[in-house]
Amino acid sequence: MVIEKYILAVVTTNPKKVPVASAVFNCDSKEEMEHIAANLEAILDGIAHGLSDELYVIVKH
């Protein structure tokens, strides 16, 4: 099974902006959010996209 074109995780400092997702990581600061997003990008073999100052999504293309 190959997962493609799928949101693998959401990383945020503002949980109110996140719809229901399979994996949501709530962070206390922008720096922590960027660090978690970079690590998840490598771990999940995905790509981190910053949608706003408070929200990243990790996707598989």
Backbone torsions as a table, in degrees:
resi	resn	phi	psi	omega
1	MET	NA	132.1	179.3
2	VAL	-118.1	127.3	177.8
3	ILE	-94.5	120.2	178.1
4	GLU	-134.7	150.9	177.3
5	LYS	53.4	56.4	-174.5
6	TYR	-142.5	141.0	174.1
7	ILE	-78.8	118.0	-177.6
8	LEU	-87.5	-34.0	-177.3
9	ALA	-161.0	158.5	175.1
10	VAL	-125.5	132.7	-180.0
11	VAL	-122.3	127.6	-173.4
12	THR	-148.8	158.4	168.9
13	THR	-104.8	-2.5	-178.6
14	ASN	-134.8	90.3	-177.2
15	PRO	-59.2	-20.3	-179.9
16	LYS	-67.4	-20.6	-178.4
17	LYS	-90.9	1.1	-174.5
18	VAL	-105.9	124.1	172.0
19	PRO	-73.7	174.6	178.7
20	VAL	-60.3	128.0	180.0
21	ALA	-138.8	165.4	-177.6
22	SER	-69.8	-37.6	-179.4
23	ALA	-140.2	113.6	179.8
24	VAL	-118.8	128.7	178.5
25	PHE	-112.3	113.1	178.5
26	ASN	-90.7	129.2	-176.7
27	CYS	-119.4	156.0	-178.8
28	ASP	-89.0	-17.4	-178.1
29	SER	-148.0	164.9	177.5
30	LYS	-63.8	-39.2	-179.9
31	GLU	-62.8	-43.9	178.0
32	GLU	-63.9	-41.2	179.9
33	MET	-60.6	-45.0	179.9
34	GLU	-65.3	-38.8	178.6
35	HIS	-64.6	-47.0	179.3
36	ILE	-63.5	-43.5	-179.9
37	ALA	-61.4	-42.7	179.2
38	ALA	-64.0	-41.8	178.5
39	ASN	-66.8	-44.2	179.2
40	LEU	-64.5	-35.7	177.3
41	GLU	-56.4	-45.7	-180.0
42	ALA	-72.1	-45.2	-177.1
43	ILE	-63.4	-43.6	-175.1
44	LEU	-89.9	-2.4	-176.9
45	ASP	55.5	45.7	179.3
46	GLY	-121.2	-167.7	178.8
47	ILE	-126.5	131.1	178.4
48	ALA	-87.4	130.3	176.6
49	HIS	-121.7	124.0	175.5
50	GLY	-82.5	115.0	179.7
51	LEU	-91.0	-24.0	176.0
52	SER	-161.7	-177.5	177.2
53	ASP	-67.7	-13.4	-175.9
54	GLU	-117.4	5.5	-170.4
55	LEU	-150.4	127.3	171.1
56	TYR	-122.0	146.5	169.1
57	VAL	-121.1	143.2	175.4
58	ILE	-105.5	119.5	-176.0
59	VAL	-123.6	159.0	173.6
60	LYS	-111.1	121.7	179.3
61	HIS	-93.3	NA	NA
